[in-house]
Amino acid sequence: MEVKFADLPGIGKKMSFLTAEGSMVVLVTHHTGKRELYFFQDPEEDEADFSMELTSDETRELGAQLLGAVFQPVDSDKMKLFRSKIVVEWISLKQGTMLAGKTIGEAEVRKKTGVSIVGIFRDEAVIASPGVQERLEVGDTVMVVGKSSQISDFEELAEGEAI
């Protein structure tokens, strides 16, 4: 990850970096201590998709949380132990999936794969705890819960491969 710094005469400093997904985060620190945080989905755009102002105390607290002051993620060795247990995953339904156009009940997702669909993200809408009558569509991002092997089976269905 490349972090860039620039002086902003009369204002302060600007720090920017590209995320692994290709988005850009910019932090402007004013001489007064005020911070402005900007997020650009497309780094080529001139206008940020999201921005917010933070005080110096808020910035320190956010930094502490990002560094893991209160919560430390599980390390990868421990995650290997969890992988054989219950996993939550977000999976996109691709063109050609046999799930498209069917309700959760009609698709028999749980019977075929063992996973439970616990959420659907469609366009800008979130469908929490969808019922068996909820229709699945290509482009949906589906939150599923199950064992790692069951998740893999569901991924095959979501990508259009038969089990």
C-alpha positions, 0 to 999 in steps of 0.5 A, spaced: 500 500 500 502 506 497 501 512 502 502 519 499 503 525 503 502 533 501 503 539 504 496 544 503 499 551 504 495 555 509 491 549 511 495 543 513 497 536 510 493 531 506 494 524 506 491 519 501 492 511 500 488 506 495 485 501 498 486 493 496 479 494 492 481 500 488 478 506 492 481 512 495 481 514 502 484 521 504 485 525 510 486 532 511 489 535 517 488 542 518 493 546 522 487 548 527 487 540 529 480 539 525 480 533 520 476 531 514 476 524 512 474 523 505 472 516 501 472 516 493 469 509 490 473 511 484 479 515 485 479 518 479 473 522 481 473 529 483 468 529 488 468 524 494 462 519 495 463 520 503 466 525 507 466 527 515 469 532 519 473 529 526 475 533 532 482 531 534 479 527 540 475 523 535 481 522 530 485 519 536 479 514 538 478 512 531 485 511 530 486 507 537 480 502 534 483 501 528 489 499 531 485 494 535 485 498 542 479 494 544 478 489 539 483 484 536 481 480 530 482 473 531 489 471 528 489 466 522 491 460 525 485 461 530 481 462 524 483 455 521 480 452 527 473 456 526 473 454 519 470 447 520 465 450 525 459 456 523 461 461 518 458 467 515 459 469 508 456 474 503 456 471 496 453 474 490 448 471 485 451 470 478 448 470 471 446 463 470 445 461 477 439 456 478 437 460 484 435 466 480 427 467 479 426 462 485 424 463 492 428 461 497 423 455 499 423 453 491 430 453 491 431 448 496 437 452 498 438 449 505 436 442 503 441 442 497 447 445 501 445 446 508 446 453 509 441 458 511 440 465 508 439 470 513 440 476 509 439 479 502 442 486 499 439 488 493 440 494 489 440 499 495 435 495 499 437 490 505 432 484 506 434 482 513 431 475 515 428 473 509 422 468 509 422 462 504 417 466 500 423 471 498 425 471 491 432 471 489 435 475 483 441 475 479 446 480 482 443 479 489 448 479 495 446 473 499 448 473 507 449 465 508 450 461 515 453 454 515 459 450 515 465 451 510 463 446 506 456 448 506 458 455 504 462 452 498 456 448 496 452 454 496 458 458 492 457 453 486 450 454 486 450 462 486 456 461 480 451 457 476 454 450 477 450 444 479 451 440 485 
